[in-house]
Amino acid sequence: MNDTITEEKIDRYLDITRRALEKIKVVTPDRSFSKRLADDFLTMVNSYYNDAKYYREQGDFVTAFASVNYAHGWLDCGARIGLWDVGGDDQLFTLFE
């Protein structure tokens, strides 16, 4: 069993989340509650993703790993509830169907 968070592993997860973040397209109407929700989700994604990059640079791979997984969890949730279009990508996102 590999229970070590290596530099390569955290870099791989950061790259996956970066690609997912670049792929999303907000599809909610501008003046809707859903748009506010999408914006809030993106704030959370960016905050956790930036935290992950910061902790990775500090050499704290455990906190970086936790942060990048939170970021990606917000991305998956937004995709799954329809806040953004991810082009049906079920490799970068956990989709409902």
GROMACS elastic network, one bead per residue, 0.5 to 0.9 nm:
[ bonds ]
;  ai    aj funct       b0    kb
    2     5     6  0.84131   500
    4     9     6  0.88050   500
    5     8     6  0.81508   500
    5     9     6  0.60632   500
    5    10     6  0.66620   500
    5    61     6  0.62387   500
    5    62     6  0.66213   500
    5    65     6  0.75661   500
    6     9     6  0.50926   500
    6    10     6  0.63432   500
    6    11     6  0.84965   500
    6    61     6  0.71817   500
    7    10     6  0.53917   500
    7    11     6  0.60807   500
    7    12     6  0.85733   500
    7    56     6  0.80810   500
    7    59     6  0.84573   500
    7    61     6  0.71648   500
    8    11     6  0.51065   500
    8    12     6  0.61048   500
    8    13     6  0.87566   500
    9    12     6  0.50776   500
    9    13     6  0.63623   500
    9    14     6  0.86418   500
    9    65     6  0.86671   500
   10    13     6  0.51537   500
   10    14     6  0.60854   500
   10    15     6  0.85359   500
   10    52     6  0.88830   500
   10    56     6  0.74769   500
   10    61     6  0.66673   500
   10    62     6  0.87554   500
   10    64     6  0.71892   500
   10    65     6  0.60151   500
   10    68     6  0.83612   500
   11    14     6  0.50588   500
   11    15     6  0.61182   500
   11    16     6  0.86663   500
   11    56     6  0.83186   500
   12    15     6  0.51243   500
   12    16     6  0.62639   500
   12    17     6  0.87393   500
   13    16     6  0.50657   500
   13    17     6  0.62246   500
   13    18     6  0.84893   500
   13    65     6  0.76917   500
   13    68     6  0.69604   500
   13    69     6  0.79701   500
   14    17     6  0.52361   500
   14    18     6  0.60316   500
   14    19     6  0.86341   500
   14    49     6  0.77423   500
   14    52     6  0.76952   500
   14    53     6  0.75636   500
   14    64     6  0.88756   500
   14    65     6  0.84557   500
   14    68     6  0.63918   500
   14    69     6  0.89632   500
   15    19     6  0.61405   500
   15    20     6  0.85534   500
   16    19     6  0.52516   500
   16    20     6  0.62453   500
   16    21     6  0.86513   500
   16    72     6  0.86538   500
   16    92     6  0.68997   500
   17    21     6  0.60211   500
   17    22     6  0.85360   500
   17    49     6  0.78191   500
   17    68     6  0.71755   500
   17    69     6  0.84309   500
   17    71     6  0.74473   500
   17    72     6  0.58500   500
   17    75     6  0.83668   500
   17    92     6  0.77966   500
   18    21     6  0.51001   500
   18    22     6  0.61967   500
   18    23     6  0.86637   500
   18    49     6  0.82244   500
   19    22     6  0.51164   500
   19    23     6  0.62305   500
   19    92     6  0.78122   500
   20    23     6  0.50830   500
   20    24     6  0.65469   500
   20    72     6  0.80227   500
   20    75     6  0.75592   500
   20    86     6  0.81536   500
   20    92     6  0.58108   500
   20    93     6  0.73666   500
   21    24     6  0.57513   500
   21    42     6  0.88753   500
   21    45     6  0.82512   500
   21    46     6  0.86678   500
   21    72     6  0.85066   500
   21    75     6  0.73346   500
   22    25     6  0.84560   500
   23    85     6  0.83856   500
   23    86     6  0.61765   500
   23    87     6  0.81347   500
   24    75     6  0.84614   500
   24    79     6  0.81104   500
   24    84     6  0.59171   500
   24    85     6  0.58160   500
   24    86     6  0.50753   500
   24    87     6  0.81389   500
   25    83     6  0.85037   500
   25    84     6  0.51093   500
   25    85     6  0.51401   500
   25    86     6  0.66492   500
   25    87     6  0.88134   500
   26    29     6  0.87873   500
   26    35     6  0.79527   500
   26    38     6  0.70792   500
   26    39     6  0.86643   500
   26    82     6  0.89107   500
   26    83     6  0.61008   500
   26    85     6  0.64061   500
   27    30     6  0.88454   500
   27    35     6  0.81144   500
   27    38     6  0.88349   500
   27    82     6  0.77978   500
   27    83     6  0.60743   500
   27    84     6  0.50017   500
   27    85     6  0.62833   500
   28    31     6  0.85435   500
   28    32     6  0.70734   500
   28    33     6  0.86309   500
   28    34     6  0.58443   500
   28    35     6  0.50717   500
   28    36     6  0.88209   500
   28    38     6  0.74661   500
   28    82     6  0.82564   500
   28    83     6  0.60109   500
   28    84     6  0.71514   500
   29    32     6  0.54117   500
   29    33     6  0.84558   500
   29    34     6  0.72697   500
   29    35     6  0.59990   500
   30    33     6  0.86248   500
   30    34     6  0.84258   500
   30    35     6  0.56747   500
   30    36     6  0.82129   500
   31    34     6  0.83509   500
   31    35     6  0.66752   500
   31    36     6  0.80299   500
   32    35     6  0.52559   500
   32    36     6  0.68192   500
   32    37     6  0.87682   500
   33    36     6  0.51703   500
   33    37     6  0.62283   500
   33    38     6  0.86588   500
   34    38     6  0.60297   500
   34    39     6  0.85288   500
   34    83     6  0.68587   500
   35    39     6  0.61053   500
   35    40     6  0.84940   500
   35    83     6  0.75706   500
   36    39     6  0.50960   500
   36    40     6  0.61358   500
   36    41     6  0.85868   500
   37    40     6  0.50491   500
   37    41     6  0.61176   500
   37    42     6  0.85939   500
   37    78     6  0.89491   500
   37    83     6  0.78242   500
   38    41     6  0.50465   500
   38    42     6  0.61685   500
   38    43     6  0.86095   500
   38    78     6  0.70607   500
   38    83     6  0.55979   500
   38    84     6  0.76096   500
   39    42     6  0.50873   500
   39    43     6  0.62053   500
   39    44     6  0.87312   500
   40    43     6  0.50317   500
   40    44     6  0.63770   500
   40    45     6  0.86957   500
   41    44     6  0.51121   500
   41    45     6  0.61895   500
   41    46     6  0.86697   500
   41    74     6  0.63489   500
   41    75     6  0.76297   500
   41    77     6  0.87378   500
   41    78     6  0.69578   500
   41    83     6  0.89191   500
   42    46     6  0.60172   500
   42    47     6  0.83445   500
   42    74     6  0.78542   500
   42    75     6  0.77797   500
   42    78     6  0.86537   500
   43    46     6  0.52526   500
   43    47     6  0.60080   500
   43    48     6  0.86008   500
   44    47     6  0.50935   500
   44    48     6  0.61370   500
   44    49     6  0.83653   500
   44    70     6  0.87016   500
   44    71     6  0.69324   500
   44    74     6  0.70922   500
   45    48     6  0.54214   500
   45    49     6  0.59347   500
   45    50     6  0.84607   500
   45    68     6  0.86877   500
   45    70     6  0.76069   500
   45    72     6  0.70048   500
   45    73     6  0.83013   500
   45    74     6  0.58893   500
   45    75     6  0.66155   500
   46    50     6  0.58750   500
   46    51     6  0.83203   500
   46    71     6  0.70772   500
   47    50     6  0.52863   500
   47    51     6  0.61032   500
   47    52     6  0.86018   500
   47    67     6  0.88864   500
   47    71     6  0.77194   500
   48    52     6  0.60806   500
   48    53     6  0.87032   500
   48    64     6  0.89162   500
   48    66     6  0.89152   500
   48    67     6  0.51842   500
   48    68     6  0.62532   500
   48    69     6  0.84120   500
   48    70     6  0.64585   500
   48    71     6  0.50438   500
   48    72     6  0.87250   500
   49    52     6  0.50102   500
   49    53     6  0.63727   500
   49    54     6  0.86803   500
   49    64     6  0.86048   500
   49    67     6  0.64744   500
   49    68     6  0.54239   500
   49    69     6  0.86050   500
   49    70     6  0.81426   500
   49    71     6  0.54727   500
   49    72     6  0.81724   500
   50    53     6  0.51003   500
   50    54     6  0.61622   500
   50    55     6  0.86424   500
   50    67     6  0.85148   500
   50    68     6  0.85141   500
   51    54     6  0.50239   500
   51    55     6  0.61175   500
   51    56     6  0.84303   500
   51    63     6  0.85914   500
   51    64     6  0.69670   500
   51    67     6  0.63548   500
   51    68     6  0.79151   500
   52    55     6  0.52422   500
   52    56     6  0.60082   500
   52    57     6  0.85885   500
   52    61     6  0.84288   500
   52    63     6  0.70422   500
   52    65     6  0.67107   500
   52    66     6  0.76378   500
   52    68     6  0.52967   500
   52    69     6  0.88229   500
   52    71     6  0.85537   500
   53    56     6  0.50497   500
   53    57     6  0.62069   500
   53    58     6  0.86929   500
   53    64     6  0.66773   500
   53    67     6  0.87232   500
   53    68     6  0.81937   500
   54    57     6  0.51878   500
   54    58     6  0.63693   500
   54    59     6  0.88246   500
   54    60     6  0.87845   500
   54    64     6  0.75414   500
   55    59     6  0.62494   500
   55    60     6  0.51305   500
   55    61     6  0.66468   500
   55    62     6  0.84335   500
   55    63     6  0.63355   500
   55    65     6  0.87281   500
   55    67     6  0.86068   500
   56    59     6  0.50689   500
   56    60     6  0.55841   500
   56    61     6  0.54487   500
   56    62     6  0.85866   500
   56    63     6  0.79775   500
   56    64     6  0.53296   500
   56    65     6  0.82163   500
   57    60     6  0.75518   500
   57    61     6  0.86838   500
   57    64     6  0.88820   500
   58    61     6  0.82302   500
   59    62     6  0.88109   500
   59    64     6  0.85269   500
   60    63     6  0.57578   500
   60    64     6  0.62045   500
   60    65     6  0.86426   500
   61    65     6  0.58242   500
   61    66     6  0.84820   500
   62    65     6  0.51315   500
   62    66     6  0.62925   500
   62    67     6  0.86441   500
   63    66     6  0.50549   500
   63    67     6  0.60590   500
   63    68     6  0.85851   500
   64    67     6  0.50877   500
   64    68     6  0.61038   500
   64    69     6  0.85266   500
   65    68     6  0.53059   500
   65    69     6  0.61990   500
   65    70     6  0.86883   500
   66    69     6  0.52550   500
   66    70     6  0.63268   500
   66    71     6  0.87729   500
   67    70     6  0.51151   500
   67    71     6  0.62366   500
   67    72     6  0.86867   500
   68    72     6  0.61717   500
   68    73     6  0.84897   500
   69    72     6  0.50959   500
   69    73     6  0.60080   500
   69    74     6  0.86954   500
   70    74     6  0.63967   500
   70    75     6  0.87489   500
   71    74     6  0.53499   500
   71    75     6  0.64782   500
   71    76     6  0.88473   500
   72    76     6  0.61127   500
   72    77     6  0.85089   500
   72    93     6  0.83608   500
   73    76     6  0.50840   500
   73    77     6  0.61125   500
   73    78     6  0.86073   500
   74    77     6  0.50791   500
   74    78     6  0.61497   500
   74    79     6  0.85973   500
   75    78     6  0.52288   500
   75    79     6  0.62327   500
   75    80     6  0.85705   500
   75    93     6  0.74686   500
   76    79     6  0.51332   500
   76    80     6  0.60155   500
   76    81     6  0.86776   500
   76    92     6  0.84276   500
   76    93     6  0.53338   500
   76    94     6  0.55455   500
   76    95     6  0.72499   500
   77    80     6  0.50369   500
   77    81     6  0.62034   500
   77    82     6  0.85090   500
   77    83     6  0.86597   500
   77    93     6  0.88138   500
   77    94     6  0.80184   500
   77    95     6  0.85954   500
   78    81     6  0.54207   500
   78    82     6  0.61162   500
   78    83     6  0.51206   500
   78    84     6  0.64140   500
   79    82     6  0.52099   500
   79    83     6  0.59716   500
   79    84     6  0.55235   500
   79    85     6  0.66317   500
   79    86     6  0.66485   500
   79    93     6  0.71377   500
   79    94     6  0.76994   500
   79    95     6  0.67000   500
   79    96     6  0.86958   500
   80    83     6  0.77913   500
   80    84     6  0.85782   500
   80    93     6  0.82882   500
   80    94     6  0.69830   500
   80    95     6  0.52025   500
   80    96     6  0.56923   500
   80    97     6  0.89991   500
   81    84     6  0.83060   500
   81    95     6  0.88462   500
   81    96     6  0.83288   500
   82    85     6  0.69264   500
   85    88     6  0.75983   500
   86    89     6  0.58016   500
   86    90     6  0.86137   500
   86    92     6  0.87446   500
   86    93     6  0.77847   500
   87    90     6  0.88307   500
   88    91     6  0.89654   500
   88    93     6  0.84971   500
   88    95     6  0.77275   500
   89    92     6  0.60232   500
   89    93     6  0.61614   500
   89    94     6  0.84049   500
   89    95     6  0.79339   500
   90    94     6  0.58130   500
   90    95     6  0.60146   500
   90    97     6  0.89755   500
   91    94     6  0.74807   500
   94    97     6  0.87444   500
